[in-house]
Every structure is written in structure tokens, then in C-alpha cells.
Amino acid sequence: MKILVFVTLIGVALVEAKVYFEERFADKDWESRWVQSEHKGKEFGAFKLTAGKFYGDAEKDKGIQTSQDARFYGLSSKFEPFGNKDKPLVIQFSVKHEQNIDCGGGYLKIFDCSLDQKDMHGESPYLIMFGPDICGPGTKKVHVIFNYKGTNHLIKKEIRCKDDVFSHLYTLIVNPDNTYEVLIDNEKAQSGELEEDWDMLPPKKIKDPDASKPEDWDDRSTIPDPDDTKPEDWDQPEHIPDPDATKPEDWDDEMDGEWEPPMIDNPDYKGEWKPKQIDNPDYKGPWIHPEVDNPEYTADPELYKYDEVCAVGLDLWQVKSGTIFDNFLIGDDIEEAKKIGEETWGATKDAAKKMKDEQDEEERKRAEEEAKAAEADKEDEDDEDLDDEDEDDLDENELEHDEL
């Protein structure tokens, strides 16, 4: 029994949870770990290290910020390759759209080792794309795109992203039982099964190609009453001459032609007659096409699996710059990721909000004072105009007196 326990403990040690990549931008040498794309034909913007206009901690909240409007952004970092067979895959990072973004991406991409970092661009093959995307009022969603056998597959569910100016933590968890979970600020935003929420596999069932709706199948719930007849007085013209109209006194038949009264809607017009509907005695209900097993479907218990995860990249377009990316983490321990998220993003978010609220209050007071000052200046100008008018009136009176 002791030997069995010893073997079990060794097994646990062999599958110890691990963080494969982490970046908090805690030093000025971050650029040595990241590679700027130089893909031809793209005008790339620069990232700068900053905590932004408001923060909870001036050092801990430093991340890389997009700094130029209407630019592409291409930056990536490689790490020791790993596979996630029989283990969860956890991808986590924080995004802060402090510029109140109107249109632009805030997502990351995960690559294998074939990525040419110097040539990374929008068509570079990737494994996973995950994170928020905002463009106008119609697009405010979290992308979760998986590449399966060379084809990118978008999630079929809608996940709404945060659209305020504060920092938010985005986490994607892919489990070895082919389930997934998306967290925003360490709270579940969506979950489900990979096979159900992506079209990576053909459907299990298809419509039977040999089945067709029987010719005598009646799917009309109601039919016209065969015994119903149209009333004799039903047919009336839609428009009639206005009975109250009179010929104008100045109407000249020779000059104006024969006078005719204007037409008005006929109050007795009933429209096209149709027999009333009654229940169809032969109604069989809607015909449902029978389904059969899809011969092209094959279950894949390893939809979740990637043999080689090797790089993370930011491949973006932003109309209005100012987004700060921080707290990147790629690992296989869900609880550890949550813990690190709270130690980084979670530790400073409340203080950052407090600082922003204080800035907003100061701005509000400043705007009030400027408005009051502007109003006072306007009143002074109005008083000066009145004084000028009084002086002009006085000068005119003196002139008239002198003339007398």
C-alpha cells in the first residue's frame, strides 16, 4: 500500500501546474522580449510603456499602450513551446480602453513556432484569437476563434465585452474534456462545449436525402370556408365623386373643359372579398424532414488540443489609440490564473477607479468655474455695451442743446 501511495504522489508531481508565459511589463527591457512586425504595406503604430492617465499603482499598472491613431499594430513574443494534451489551457490578459475607444481591436492571438515575428500580419496563421473587439454601437463583443485543421472557426454564441475606460481582465479556459469557459474580471461570461459552440466538426445528423414530403401531406392549419359566399352588396368602387363638391363659379367649360367633381375614398368600399377561414379537417401539422446519421461526422475527443503553443501576438487595427495591454499569462492552472489575476489587475482596479472619479470631479468643477467665468465676462461685456449706449445718448443730447 505504501508503494502505491508513493507512485501516486510521483504522478501528481509529474503533472504539476505550470505558467508557460507571463508578462507584466515590470521593467524597461520589455522591448527585448517582444518583436515589432515589419510586414510590408502596413503602417504600424508604436507601443509605449505607461500606466495611463489614471491608475491604482503607477508601477504595477504599467502596460504597453497604442500611441498613434488610425494605425495597425503588430507585436509578438515567443516562449518555450508546449502542448496542452490532457491539461487545461489558460490564456489571460488585461485590456484598458482609457481613450473610450470607438473602433478597434483589443484581442490577442496565439501562434505555433512557425510564426515569422518580423512578418506577422493579419493573414499570419494562428491557433487562437481571443479578446474584445469594439466598433461603433453595433460591435462590442469578445472574439473566441479556434483554428481547427487549417480553418478558423468563430464562436456561435454572443459574448459582450466591457466598453468603459477601465481595465478589465479577460480569461479563456479550454479544458481537456472539450469544454470551455470565458471569464471577464474573474467572473463567468460564457461557457459550453467546443463541439456545440463552434462548427469545427460536421453535424452529427443531416436531413435524410431520400426522404421527401408526401404529395398528400396537408400542412395548412386553416382553409377557406367552401360554404361561405360573397354578399350581394360587397362590390363597391374604392373611390367615388365627392357629393359635396360644387362647380366653381368662375369655371369656364370652354376654357377649362367639362367640370368633374374630385374623387374621394368610398366609405362603403370593403376591399377584395375573401371567404372566412375554418379549421382544416385534413391538417396533419408541419412536415418535419427526418434526419439520419451524417456519414461525414467523426467525433474528435481532442478538439481542445494543440501540440505546439509557442507565441503570443497583438495584431490589431485601431482608429483611436490609447489601449493599454498588461498582465499576460498562458498556463494550465485555472486557480493559479485566477489568483494571479487578483494579485495584478484585481489589486489596483479599485484605486484606479477612485483616481478616475477624482479626476472627473476636478474636471467637472473646472468646467463649472470656466462656465461661470465666461458668463461673468459676458455680463461685463453687456454692461460695457450699455455704458457705451448711454454715452452715445448723452452726446446726442448735448449736441441738440448746443444747436438750440
BAVEXKE-52162 format. One record per residue (C-alpha): x, y, z. Coordinates in Angstrom, 3 decimals, m for minus. Example, Ala and Ser with C-alpha at 12.3 -4.5 7.8 and 13.67 -1.06 7.14 Angstrom:
2
<kegu <12.300; m4.500; 7.800>>
<kegu <13.670; m1.060; 7.140>>
END
This chain:
404
<kegu <0.000; 0.000; 0.000>>
<kegu <2.844; 2.411; 0.798>>
<kegu <4.381; 1.782; m2.615>>
<kegu <1.090; 2.618; m4.351>>
<kegu <0.809; 5.893; m2.452>>
<kegu <4.392; 6.781; m3.397>>
<kegu <3.712; 6.152; m7.092>>
<kegu <0.561; 8.259; m6.965>>
<kegu <2.423; 11.182; m5.452>>
<kegu <5.059; 10.963; m8.173>>
<kegu <2.288; 11.048; m10.762>>
<kegu <0.896; 14.227; m9.234>>
<kegu <4.316; 15.837; m9.294>>
<kegu <4.764; 14.972; m12.970>>
<kegu <1.618; 16.878; m13.946>>
<kegu <2.338; 19.866; m11.754>>
<kegu <0.634; 23.023; m12.966>>
<kegu <2.785; 25.459; m14.873>>
<kegu <2.825; 29.024; m16.184>>
<kegu <4.436; 28.953; m19.631>>
<kegu <4.379; 32.680; m20.332>>
<kegu <3.845; 35.725; m18.153>>
<kegu <4.406; 39.393; m18.922>>
<kegu <3.663; 42.249; m16.535>>
<kegu <5.917; 44.868; m18.209>>
<kegu <7.609; 45.442; m14.861>>
<kegu <10.885; 46.683; m16.351>>
<kegu <12.151; 48.902; m19.154>>
<kegu <13.644; 45.928; m21.010>>
<kegu <10.254; 44.645; m22.159>>
<kegu <11.102; 45.532; m25.768>>
<kegu <13.890; 42.915; m25.742>>
<kegu <11.218; 40.233; m25.198>>
<kegu <8.848; 41.445; m27.912>>
<kegu <9.358; 41.761; m31.671>>
<kegu <7.848; 44.504; m33.815>>
<kegu <6.411; 43.345; m37.144>>
<kegu <7.848; 44.958; m40.269>>
<kegu <5.375; 43.478; m42.751>>
<kegu <5.425; 45.460; m45.996>>
<kegu <2.409; 47.558; m46.888>>
<kegu <1.331; 48.186; m43.286>>
<kegu <1.773; 51.461; m41.431>>
<kegu <2.430; 50.236; m37.907>>
<kegu <1.904; 52.314; m34.796>>
<kegu <4.231; 52.284; m31.814>>
<kegu <3.569; 50.873; m28.356>>
<kegu <4.772; 52.834; m25.333>>
<kegu <5.172; 51.741; m21.704>>
<kegu <2.799; 53.641; m19.424>>
<kegu <0.243; 53.275; m16.643>>
<kegu <m2.020; 55.710; m18.467>>
<kegu <m3.841; 58.809; m17.303>>
<kegu <m5.218; 57.117; m14.197>>
<kegu <m4.101; 54.042; m12.288>>
<kegu <m4.108; 52.276; m8.961>>
<kegu <m0.339; 51.893; m8.799>>
<kegu <1.994; 53.917; m11.027>>
<kegu <4.413; 50.994; m11.446>>
<kegu <2.258; 47.872; m11.224>>
<kegu <m0.287; 49.239; m13.685>>
<kegu <2.264; 49.911; m16.404>>
<kegu <1.482; 48.163; m19.663>>
<kegu <2.050; 48.746; m23.363>>
<kegu <m0.246; 51.350; m24.928>>
<kegu <m1.162; 52.007; m28.544>>
<kegu <0.003; 55.568; m29.174>>
<kegu <m0.970; 56.594; m32.741>>
<kegu <m4.439; 56.912; m34.255>>
<kegu <m5.515; 55.037; m37.405>>
<kegu <m2.640; 52.559; m37.327>>
<kegu <m2.014; 48.833; m37.494>>
<kegu <m0.206; 47.309; m34.537>>
<kegu <1.947; 44.197; m34.769>>
<kegu <3.923; 42.942; m31.783>>
<kegu <4.706; 39.394; m30.646>>
<kegu <6.677; 37.417; m28.099>>
<kegu <7.862; 33.808; m28.242>>
<kegu <8.369; 31.382; m25.371>>
<kegu <9.329; 27.760; m24.779>>
<kegu <6.914; 25.616; m26.831>>
<kegu <4.439; 23.382; m25.036>>
<kegu <1.406; 21.228; m25.739>>
<kegu <m1.784; 21.035; m23.721>>
<kegu <m2.626; 17.332; m24.114>>
<kegu <m4.674; 16.175; m21.106>>
<kegu <m4.330; 19.620; m19.486>>
<kegu <m6.322; 22.839; m19.404>>
<kegu <m5.105; 25.760; m21.494>>
<kegu <m5.500; 29.121; m19.768>>
<kegu <m4.996; 32.404; m21.642>>
<kegu <m5.343; 35.639; m19.677>>
<kegu <m4.578; 39.340; m20.109>>
<kegu <m5.958; 42.752; m19.188>>
<kegu <m7.229; 45.455; m21.536>>
<kegu <m7.821; 49.099; m20.677>>
<kegu <m9.523; 51.267; m23.323>>
<kegu <m8.883; 54.510; m21.457>>
<kegu <m9.361; 56.516; m24.684>>
<kegu <m13.050; 55.466; m24.705>>
<kegu <m12.404; 53.542; m27.924>>
<kegu <m14.826; 53.969; m30.820>>
<kegu <m13.420; 51.375; m33.213>>
<kegu <m10.520; 48.997; m32.736>>
<kegu <m9.387; 45.584; m31.578>>
<kegu <m8.240; 44.626; m28.101>>
<kegu <m7.595; 40.929; m28.680>>
<kegu <m4.515; 38.727; m28.795>>
<kegu <m3.510; 35.800; m30.982>>
<kegu <m1.767; 32.561; m30.026>>
<kegu <0.647; 31.019; m32.547>>
<kegu <2.783; 27.934; m33.033>>
<kegu <6.546; 28.173; m33.617>>
<kegu <6.187; 28.734; m37.369>>
<kegu <5.309; 32.407; m36.792>>
<kegu <7.686; 34.795; m38.548>>
<kegu <7.593; 37.584; m35.969>>
<kegu <9.159; 40.184; m38.261>>
<kegu <6.479; 39.487; m40.866>>
<kegu <3.435; 38.982; m38.636>>
<kegu <0.243; 40.386; m40.196>>
<kegu <m3.484; 39.794; m40.449>>
<kegu <m3.134; 36.700; m42.639>>
<kegu <m0.489; 35.000; m40.487>>
<kegu <m1.902; 31.585; m39.427>>
<kegu <m2.774; 31.454; m35.734>>
<kegu <m4.141; 28.877; m33.300>>
<kegu <m6.456; 31.015; m31.163>>
<kegu <m7.731; 34.580; m31.279>>
<kegu <m9.250; 35.856; m28.059>>
<kegu <m10.305; 39.195; m26.620>>
<kegu <m12.567; 42.232; m27.002>>
<kegu <m13.420; 43.976; m30.249>>
<kegu <m15.354; 47.266; m30.439>>
<kegu <m16.529; 49.227; m33.465>>
<kegu <m19.434; 51.622; m33.063>>
<kegu <m22.592; 50.723; m31.153>>
<kegu <m23.125; 47.512; m33.147>>
<kegu <m19.907; 45.618; m32.360>>
<kegu <m18.978; 45.141; m28.720>>
<kegu <m18.030; 41.502; m28.418>>
<kegu <m15.400; 39.074; m27.210>>
<kegu <m13.825; 37.063; m30.008>>
<kegu <m13.063; 33.394; m29.406>>
<kegu <m11.745; 31.907; m32.628>>
<kegu <m10.137; 28.468; m32.870>>
<kegu <m8.115; 27.199; m35.793>>
<kegu <m9.009; 23.568; m36.492>>
<kegu <m7.314; 21.712; m39.317>>
<kegu <m6.313; 24.945; m41.039>>
<kegu <m9.674; 26.715; m40.819>>
<kegu <m10.631; 29.485; m38.388>>
<kegu <m13.928; 28.926; m36.592>>
<kegu <m15.838; 31.725; m34.812>>
<kegu <m17.868; 31.086; m31.693>>
<kegu <m21.606; 30.871; m32.390>>
<kegu <m22.580; 32.484; m29.079>>
<kegu <m22.507; 36.209; m28.382>>
<kegu <m20.179; 37.379; m25.601>>
<kegu <m20.424; 41.100; m24.846>>
<kegu <m17.210; 42.826; m23.870>>
<kegu <m16.745; 45.728; m21.485>>
<kegu <m16.893; 49.112; m23.212>>
<kegu <m15.880; 51.561; m20.487>>
<kegu <m12.486; 53.225; m19.863>>
<kegu <m11.336; 50.955; m17.035>>
<kegu <m9.018; 47.941; m17.067>>
<kegu <m10.684; 44.551; m17.443>>
<kegu <m9.317; 41.027; m17.142>>
<kegu <m10.143; 38.554; m19.930>>
<kegu <m9.592; 34.829; m19.401>>
<kegu <m10.126; 31.888; m21.759>>
<kegu <m10.091; 28.369; m20.331>>
<kegu <m10.032; 25.354; m22.678>>
<kegu <m10.465; 22.058; m20.829>>
<kegu <m9.320; 18.567; m21.888>>
<kegu <m12.942; 17.349; m21.734>>
<kegu <m13.683; 19.626; m24.735>>
<kegu <m15.443; 22.278; m22.664>>
<kegu <m14.519; 25.932; m22.345>>
<kegu <m15.164; 28.965; m20.184>>
<kegu <m14.706; 32.697; m20.760>>
<kegu <m14.214; 34.901; m17.723>>
<kegu <m14.356; 38.684; m17.590>>
<kegu <m12.955; 40.194; m14.406>>
<kegu <m12.719; 36.656; m12.964>>
<kegu <m16.468; 36.107; m13.390>>
<kegu <m18.010; 33.682; m15.883>>
<kegu <m19.286; 35.389; m19.028>>
<kegu <m19.867; 32.281; m21.150>>
<kegu <m19.233; 28.527; m21.135>>
<kegu <m20.180; 25.396; m23.011>>
<kegu <m18.870; 22.633; m25.241>>
<kegu <m16.421; 23.134; m28.100>>
<kegu <m18.349; 20.871; m30.440>>
<kegu <m21.659; 22.630; m29.811>>
<kegu <m20.492; 26.268; m29.887>>
<kegu <m18.149; 26.066; m32.889>>
<kegu <m18.658; 24.458; m36.291>>
<kegu <m15.340; 22.633; m36.188>>
<kegu <m16.980; 19.287; m36.944>>
<kegu <m19.710; 18.408; m39.430>>
<kegu <m23.163; 17.998; m37.818>>
<kegu <m23.918; 14.615; m36.262>>
<kegu <m27.239; 14.425; m38.064>>
<kegu <m28.299; 15.536; m41.536>>
<kegu <m31.630; 15.575; m43.346>>
<kegu <m32.379; 12.242; m44.962>>
<kegu <m31.589; 12.805; m48.666>>
<kegu <m34.020; 10.024; m49.620>>
<kegu <m36.972; 11.483; m47.697>>
<kegu <m39.416; 13.967; m49.187>>
<kegu <m42.720; 15.464; m48.180>>
<kegu <m45.638; 13.212; m49.262>>
<kegu <m47.762; 14.706; m52.009>>
<kegu <m50.942; 14.309; m49.941>>
<kegu <m49.442; 15.941; m46.848>>
<kegu <m51.641; 18.898; m45.929>>
<kegu <m49.849; 21.354; m43.637>>
<kegu <m52.476; 24.104; m43.865>>
<kegu <m53.974; 24.625; m40.408>>
<kegu <m56.947; 26.550; m41.857>>
<kegu <m58.667; 26.644; m45.236>>
<kegu <m61.241; 28.938; m46.901>>
<kegu <m64.810; 28.018; m45.916>>
<kegu <m66.278; 26.367; m49.022>>
<kegu <m69.801; 27.309; m47.884>>
<kegu <m69.072; 30.991; m47.440>>
<kegu <m70.433; 33.297; m50.162>>
<kegu <m69.809; 36.897; m51.073>>
<kegu <m72.631; 39.314; m50.017>>
<kegu <m74.514; 40.842; m52.933>>
<kegu <m73.688; 44.405; m51.888>>
<kegu <m69.977; 43.694; m51.371>>
<kegu <m68.613; 45.088; m54.627>>
<kegu <m68.304; 48.840; m54.298>>
<kegu <m65.882; 51.215; m56.032>>
<kegu <m62.840; 52.268; m53.999>>
<kegu <m63.314; 55.961; m54.909>>
<kegu <m66.460; 57.984; m55.634>>
<kegu <m67.155; 61.580; m56.747>>
<kegu <m67.346; 63.960; m53.778>>
<kegu <m71.127; 64.579; m53.321>>
<kegu <m70.435; 67.873; m51.502>>
<kegu <m68.258; 69.331; m54.216>>
<kegu <m69.687; 72.148; m56.371>>
<kegu <m68.556; 73.615; m59.615>>
<kegu <m66.579; 76.841; m59.056>>
<kegu <m68.406; 79.993; m60.178>>
<kegu <m65.508; 81.086; m62.352>>
<kegu <m65.284; 77.720; m64.129>>
<kegu <m65.399; 78.169; m67.903>>
<kegu <m66.338; 74.922; m69.694>>
<kegu <m64.952; 76.204; m72.982>>
<kegu <m61.638; 77.246; m71.416>>
<kegu <m61.320; 74.701; m68.608>>
<kegu <m63.181; 71.742; m70.065>>
<kegu <m66.078; 69.862; m68.622>>
<kegu <m66.064; 70.137; m64.833>>
<kegu <m65.937; 66.911; m62.826>>
<kegu <m66.160; 66.663; m59.047>>
<kegu <m62.998; 65.432; m57.256>>
<kegu <m62.840; 61.791; m56.167>>
<kegu <m62.851; 60.772; m52.504>>
<kegu <m62.490; 57.452; m50.650>>
<kegu <m65.697; 55.448; m50.706>>
<kegu <m66.832; 54.803; m47.106>>
<kegu <m68.717; 51.708; m48.337>>
<kegu <m65.660; 50.171; m50.027>>
<kegu <m64.768; 46.850; m48.373>>
<kegu <m61.828; 45.735; m50.469>>
<kegu <m61.306; 42.335; m52.014>>
<kegu <m63.687; 39.718; m50.670>>
<kegu <m62.203; 36.567; m49.264>>
<kegu <m64.096; 33.666; m47.710>>
<kegu <m63.588; 33.221; m43.987>>
<kegu <m61.103; 30.653; m42.713>>
<kegu <m62.102; 27.466; m40.936>>
<kegu <m60.103; 24.642; m39.362>>
<kegu <m58.722; 22.257; m41.947>>
<kegu <m60.098; 18.762; m41.264>>
<kegu <m57.174; 17.226; m43.219>>
<kegu <m54.464; 19.156; m41.367>>
<kegu <m51.515; 16.923; m40.410>>
<kegu <m49.236; 19.529; m38.884>>
<kegu <m45.927; 20.797; m40.258>>
<kegu <m43.908; 18.167; m42.069>>
<kegu <m40.554; 17.579; m40.392>>
<kegu <m37.761; 16.297; m42.561>>
<kegu <m36.422; 13.117; m40.917>>
<kegu <m32.732; 13.058; m40.055>>
<kegu <m30.120; 10.356; m40.394>>
<kegu <m26.578; 9.934; m39.117>>
<kegu <m24.092; 12.065; m41.056>>
<kegu <m21.580; 9.706; m42.705>>
<kegu <m19.017; 12.564; m42.750>>
<kegu <m19.177; 13.079; m38.990>>
<kegu <m16.433; 11.661; m36.803>>
<kegu <m16.148; 12.620; m33.156>>
<kegu <m12.860; 14.187; m32.072>>
<kegu <m12.103; 13.845; m28.353>>
<kegu <m9.086; 16.132; m28.810>>
<kegu <m10.732; 19.254; m30.213>>
<kegu <m9.162; 21.145; m27.320>>
<kegu <m5.594; 20.011; m28.008>>
<kegu <m2.722; 21.989; m29.502>>
<kegu <0.583; 20.169; m29.917>>
<kegu <2.724; 23.294; m30.101>>
<kegu <1.935; 26.628; m28.475>>
<kegu <4.876; 28.961; m28.915>>
<kegu <3.996; 32.669; m29.281>>
<kegu <1.530; 35.395; m28.377>>
<kegu <0.899; 38.434; m30.532>>
<kegu <m1.064; 41.657; m30.821>>
<kegu <m2.194; 42.027; m34.428>>
<kegu <m4.607; 44.965; m34.390>>
<kegu <m6.123; 47.959; m36.141>>
<kegu <m7.214; 50.944; m34.071>>
<kegu <m8.905; 54.134; m35.244>>
<kegu <m8.432; 55.840; m31.880>>
<kegu <m5.328; 54.805; m29.960>>
<kegu <m4.838; 54.617; m26.213>>
<kegu <m5.497; 50.969; m25.270>>
<kegu <m3.198; 49.531; m22.593>>
<kegu <m2.406; 45.783; m22.589>>
<kegu <m0.988; 44.156; m19.472>>
<kegu <m0.846; 41.057; m17.264>>
<kegu <m0.378; 38.424; m19.978>>
<kegu <m0.461; 34.859; m18.728>>
<kegu <m0.525; 31.499; m20.508>>
<kegu <m0.612; 28.371; m18.386>>
<kegu <m2.512; 25.243; m17.412>>
<kegu <m3.686; 26.014; m13.864>>
<kegu <m7.110; 27.656; m13.677>>
<kegu <m6.967; 28.544; m9.996>>
<kegu <m3.436; 29.905; m10.275>>
<kegu <m4.522; 32.145; m13.142>>
<kegu <m7.419; 33.491; m11.078>>
<kegu <m5.057; 34.099; m8.168>>
<kegu <m2.522; 35.938; m10.328>>
<kegu <m5.352; 37.958; m11.865>>
<kegu <m6.434; 39.143; m8.439>>
<kegu <m2.834; 39.891; m7.422>>
<kegu <m2.270; 42.041; m10.527>>
<kegu <m5.387; 43.513; m12.112>>
<kegu <m7.532; 42.964; m9.022>>
<kegu <m5.106; 44.608; m6.609>>
<kegu <m5.225; 48.023; m8.287>>
<kegu <m8.585; 48.278; m10.073>>
<kegu <m10.458; 49.950; m7.204>>
<kegu <m7.736; 52.538; m6.639>>
<kegu <m7.644; 53.238; m10.377>>
<kegu <m11.384; 53.847; m10.413>>
<kegu <m11.073; 56.144; m7.403>>
<kegu <m8.378; 58.172; m9.171>>
<kegu <m10.515; 58.434; m12.305>>
<kegu <m13.548; 59.532; m10.278>>
<kegu <m11.447; 62.218; m8.594>>
<kegu <m10.157; 63.405; m11.980>>
<kegu <m13.704; 63.552; m13.319>>
<kegu <m14.831; 65.554; m10.298>>
<kegu <m11.957; 68.000; m10.730>>
<kegu <m12.807; 68.328; m14.412>>
<kegu <m16.454; 68.942; m13.567>>
<kegu <m15.525; 71.692; m11.099>>
<kegu <m13.117; 73.231; m13.588>>
<kegu <m15.801; 73.242; m16.271>>
<kegu <m18.245; 74.875; m13.847>>
<kegu <m15.725; 77.577; m12.928>>
<kegu <m14.929; 78.238; m16.595>>
<kegu <m18.633; 78.450; m17.400>>
<kegu <m19.161; 80.905; m14.535>>
<kegu <m16.155; 82.964; m15.633>>
<kegu <m17.434; 83.029; m19.206>>
<kegu <m20.860; 84.133; m18.003>>
<kegu <m19.290; 86.871; m15.872>>
<kegu <m17.241; 88.083; m18.848>>
<kegu <m20.397; 88.163; m20.967>>
<kegu <m22.217; 90.205; m18.310>>
<kegu <m19.279; 92.647; m18.152>>
<kegu <m19.364; 92.992; m21.947>>
<kegu <m23.112; 93.622; m21.852>>
<kegu <m22.608; 96.294; m19.142>>
<kegu <m19.909; 97.963; m21.237>>
<kegu <m22.218; 97.960; m24.253>>
<kegu <m24.953; 99.603; m22.154>>
<kegu <m22.492; 102.213; m20.866>>
<kegu <m21.442; 102.951; m24.442>>
<kegu <m25.078; 103.358; m25.480>>
<kegu <m25.696; 105.721; m22.532>>
<kegu <m22.655; 107.801; m23.520>>
<kegu <m23.852; 107.968; m27.120>>
<kegu <m27.306; 109.150; m25.975>>
<kegu <m25.680; 111.757; m23.729>>
<kegu <m23.505; 113.048; m26.586>>
<kegu <m26.557; 113.392; m28.853>>
<kegu <m28.465; 115.345; m26.175>>
<kegu <m25.546; 117.730; m25.666>>
<kegu <m25.308; 118.241; m29.427>>
<kegu <m29.025; 119.094; m29.686>>
<kegu <m28.692; 121.518; m26.735>>
<kegu <m25.745; 123.273; m28.376>>
<kegu <m27.722; 123.655; m31.625>>
<kegu <m30.588; 125.257; m29.675>>
END
